[in-house]
C-alpha cells in the first residue's frame, strides 16, 4: 500500500508540470504572434505626398505615392481649403480662380488600392500663363491640404496630409 504522503507529492508534481507546460504554450503562442506581426509589417504600404510647384514642365500638382512594398487600401480622400472642406480638387481650383476643367488628376475613392511604387496625381494642373503659375503655387503650397486615410494589408490604418502642419483635425461621428 502506498503512503499518503507520496500521493500528495505526485499530485503536486503533476500540477507543477501542468502549470509549466501551460506557461510554455502561452509563451510559444506569444512568440508566434509577434513573429507574424513583424512578417506582416515587412509588406506594409507607406504613402507619402509630393507637392510639385517647381514648374519646369508647366505642370503643378499634388501626388500621393506608395513607397512601401505592400498594397495600400484607400479609406477616404478629403480636400481642405484653408482648413475648410471643399468638394475635391475642382472646389479648390475654382477658389483660386483656376479652371477645374484643366485638371488632369485622378479621383481615389474608398476601396481603391495603390500598389507598391504607384504614383497617383490627385491634382495635376497644366500652367498656361504666368498669373496661373503664381496662383497654382500659392494654392498647392499654402491653401490646399489633401488628407488621405488608408490601411495596410496588415490592418494598420493611417491618416496622412499633404501639408502635415496644416492638417485639420478629423471630426468623427459615432
C-alpha positions in Angstrom: 0.0 0.0 0.0 1.3 3.4 -1.0 1.9 6.1 1.6 -0.5 9.0 1.6 2.4 11.5 1.6 3.7 10.2 -1.8 0.2 10.6 -3.3 0.4 14.4 -2.5 3.9 14.6 -3.8 2.8 13.0 -7.1 -0.2 15.3 -7.4 2.0 18.4 -6.7 4.5 17.3 -9.3 1.7 16.8 -11.9 0.2 20.2 -11.1 3.6 21.9 -11.4 4.2 20.1 -14.7 0.8 21.3 -15.9 1.5 24.9 -14.9 4.9 24.9 -16.5 3.6 23.4 -19.8 0.7 25.9 -19.9 3.1 28.8 -19.4 5.4 27.4 -22.1 2.5 27.1 -24.5 1.4 30.6 -23.8 4.9 31.9 -24.3 5.3 30.0 -27.6 1.9 31.4 -28.8 3.0 35.0 -28.0 6.3 34.4 -29.8 4.4 33.2 -32.9 2.1 36.2 -32.8 5.0 38.6 -32.6 6.8 36.9 -35.5 3.6 37.1 -37.6 3.2 40.8 -36.8 6.7 41.5 -37.8 6.3 39.5 -41.0 3.2 41.4 -41.9 4.9 44.7 -41.3 7.6 43.8 -43.9 4.9 44.0 -46.5 3.2 47.2 -45.2 2.4 50.1 -47.5 3.6 53.6 -46.8 2.1 56.6 -48.6 3.8 60.0 -49.0 2.7 63.2 -50.7 4.7 65.0 -53.4 3.7 68.7 -53.8 5.1 69.9 -57.2 5.3 73.6 -57.6 8.6 73.8 -59.4 7.1 74.5 -62.8 9.7 73.5 -65.4 7.3 71.2 -67.2 4.5 73.8 -67.0 2.6 71.5 -64.6 1.9 71.8 -60.9 0.0 69.5 -58.6 -0.1 67.1 -55.6 0.6 63.4 -55.9 0.4 60.5 -53.5 2.8 57.6 -53.9 3.2 54.3 -52.2 6.8 53.9 -51.1 6.2 50.7 -49.1 6.4 47.2 -50.5 2.7 46.4 -49.8 -0.7 47.4 -51.1 -2.5 50.4 -49.6 -6.3 50.4 -49.5 -7.8 53.8 -49.6 -10.5 54.6 -47.0 -11.1 58.2 -47.8 -9.6 61.3 -49.5 -10.7 64.7 -48.2 -9.8 68.1 -49.7 -9.5 71.2 -47.4 -9.1 74.8 -48.5 -7.7 77.0 -45.6 -9.0 74.4 -43.1 -12.5 74.1 -44.6 -13.6 71.0 -46.5 -14.2 71.6 -50.3 -15.6 69.3 -53.0 -12.5 67.7 -54.4 -9.8 69.4 -56.4 -12.4 71.3 -58.5 -13.6 73.2 -55.5 -10.0 74.3 -54.6 -9.1 75.2 -58.2 -12.3 77.4 -58.5 -11.5 79.1 -55.2 -8.1 80.1 -56.6 -9.6 81.2 -60.0 -8.1 78.3 -61.9 -10.0 76.3 -64.4 -11.1 73.0 -62.9 -11.7 71.5 -66.3 -8.0 71.6 -67.0 -7.2 69.3 -64.0 -5.6 66.1 -65.1 -5.7 64.5 -61.6 -7.4 61.2 -60.7 -10.0 60.5 -58.1 -9.2 57.9 -55.4 -12.3 56.5 -53.8 -13.0 54.3 -50.8 -11.8 50.8 -51.6 -9.3 51.8 -54.3 -5.9 50.3 -53.8 -2.4 51.5 -54.6 0.4 49.1 -55.5 4.0 49.4 -54.4 5.7 52.2 -56.3 2.4 53.5 -57.7 2.0 57.3 -58.0 -1.4 58.9 -58.4 -1.7 62.6 -59.1 -4.7 63.8 -57.2 -4.4 67.3 -58.7 -2.3 67.9 -61.9 -2.8 71.3 -63.4 -1.2 72.5 -66.7 0.2 76.0 -66.4 -0.6 78.2 -69.3 0.2 81.7 -68.2 2.4 83.4 -65.6 -0.5 84.5 -63.4 -1.7 80.9 -63.3 1.7 79.8 -62.2 1.6 82.1 -59.2 -2.0 81.2 -58.2 -1.2 77.4 -58.6 2.0 77.7 -56.5 0.1 79.7 -53.8 -2.8 77.1 -53.9 -0.6 74.0 -53.6 2.0 75.4 -51.1 -0.3 77.5 -48.8 -4.0 76.8 -49.1 -4.9 73.3 -50.3 -4.5 70.3 -48.0 -5.4 66.8 -49.1 -5.9 64.2 -46.3 -5.9 60.5 -47.2 -6.8 57.7 -44.9 -5.5 54.2 -45.9 -5.0 50.8 -44.4 -2.2 48.4 -45.0 -2.6 44.6 -45.7 -1.6 44.1 -42.0 -4.6 46.2 -40.9 -2.7 49.3 -39.8 -4.7 52.4 -40.7 -3.2 55.8 -41.0 -4.3 59.4 -41.9 -1.8 61.4 -43.9 -1.9 65.0 -45.1 -0.2 66.8 -47.9 0.8 69.7 -45.6 1.1 67.9 -42.2 1.5 71.1 -40.2 -1.8 72.4 -41.6 -3.9 69.2 -41.4 -7.3 69.8 -40.0 -8.4 67.7 -37.0 -10.7 65.0 -38.1 -14.1 65.0 -36.6 -15.7 61.6 -36.3 -19.4 61.0 -35.8 -20.0 58.0 -33.6 
